[in-house]
């Protein structure tokens, strides 16, 4: 429902501002909002990948710290 309202408002703006036909304006607005939805999905995927990478970095830092303790232990022997 929100998307329909948003497309309609964008289409009305195009018709009012530059004399675009209502059908063309609706198509353009719908295409633009579709592109926004695609970008939102891409952003969500990128954010998820960043979260996964941050988790992996944290795990590697923990592993590195653990190995450092082992090296220190071996050197002290």
ROFIPA-413362 format. One record per residue (C-alpha): residue number from 1; residue in one letter; x, y, z. Coordinates in steps of 0.001 Angstrom, whole numbers, plus 524288, in hexadecimal, padded with zeros to 5 digits. Layout:
<pts>
PT    k  r      u      v      w
PT  NUM  A      X      Y      Z
...
</pts>
This chain:
<pts>
PT    k  r      u      v      w
PT    1  X  80000  80000  80000
PT    2  X  80B06  8094A  80370
PT    3  X  811BC  806E0  7F675
PT    4  X  80521  809EC  7EF04
PT    5  X  803AB  816BF  7F656
PT    6  X  811EB  81A47  7F43E
PT    7  X  81135  81736  7E5AF
PT    8  X  804A8  81EFD  7E476
PT    9  X  80A79  82AD4  7EB4B
PT   10  X  816A3  82A50  7E2DA
PT   11  X  80E4A  82907  7D69F
PT   12  X  805BC  83484  7DA8D
PT   13  X  811DF  83CAD  7DCD9
PT   14  X  81700  83972  7CF4E
PT   15  X  809FA  83CB5  7C900
PT   16  X  808E0  8497C  7D067
PT   17  X  816F3  84DEC  7CE90
PT   18  X  81A81  84A80  7C0AA
PT   19  X  80DE7  846DA  7B9D7
PT   20  X  81125  8386C  7B8AC
PT   21  X  80589  82FF2  7B528
PT   22  X  7FFA8  828FB  7C0D3
PT   23  X  802B3  81B79  7BB66
PT   24  X  810DC  81EE9  7B852
PT   25  X  81277  82582  7C573
PT   26  X  80D1C  8199C  7CC8D
PT   27  X  81664  810A7  7C4F9
PT   28  X  82212  8195C  7C7DE
PT   29  X  81EA0  81A6A  7D641
PT   30  X  81C75  80BC6  7D750
PT   31  X  8298C  8091E  7D0C2
PT   32  X  83070  812A9  7D9D8
PT   33  X  82A7D  80C96  7E5F6
PT   34  X  82E11  7FF16  7E0E5
PT   35  X  83C11  803BB  7DFCD
PT   36  X  83B66  808D5  7EDBD
PT   37  X  8368C  7FB88  7F24E
PT   38  X  841DA  7F4FD  7EB27
PT   39  X  84B89  7FE34  7F198
PT   40  X  84584  7FB90  7FEEE
PT   41  X  84714  7ECE5  7FCEB
PT   42  X  8551B  7EECD  7F85B
PT   43  X  857DF  7F705  80465
PT   44  X  8520F  7ECAF  80D50
PT   45  X  85A65  7E22A  806CD
PT   46  X  8669E  7EA8C  807EB
PT   47  X  863B9  7ED50  8162E
PT   48  X  8620A  7DEC9  818AD
PT   49  X  86F01  7DBF4  811EC
PT   50  X  875BA  7E676  81A08
PT   51  X  8701F  7E075  82672
PT   52  X  87514  7D30C  82227
PT   53  X  88299  7D89D  81F47
PT   54  X  88311  7DFAE  82C53
PT   55  X  87FC2  7D2D8  83316
PT   56  X  88A6E  7CBE3  82B6E
PT   57  X  89456  7D67F  82EFD
PT   58  X  8909A  7D520  83D41
PT   59  X  8927C  7C666  83C7E
PT   60  X  89FB7  7C821  835EC
PT   61  X  8A3E7  7D1FF  84035
PT   62  X  8A012  7C84C  84AD5
PT   63  X  8A7A9  7BD8A  843ED
PT   64  X  8B365  7C696  84285
PT   65  X  8B2FC  7CA10  850E6
PT   66  X  8B1F4  7BBBB  85491
PT   67  X  8BDBA  7B885  84C17
PT   68  X  8C531  7C3B7  85264
PT   69  X  8C2CC  7BDC9  85FC7
PT   70  X  8C78F  7B098  85AD2
PT   71  X  8D3EF  7B69C  85529
PT   72  X  8D686  7BDC7  861ED
PT   73  X  8D471  7B11C  8695A
PT   74  X  8DDDE  7A9AB  86085
PT   75  X  8E811  7B473  8614C
PT   76  X  8E786  7B47F  87020
PT   77  X  8EA9E  7A600  870C1
</pts>
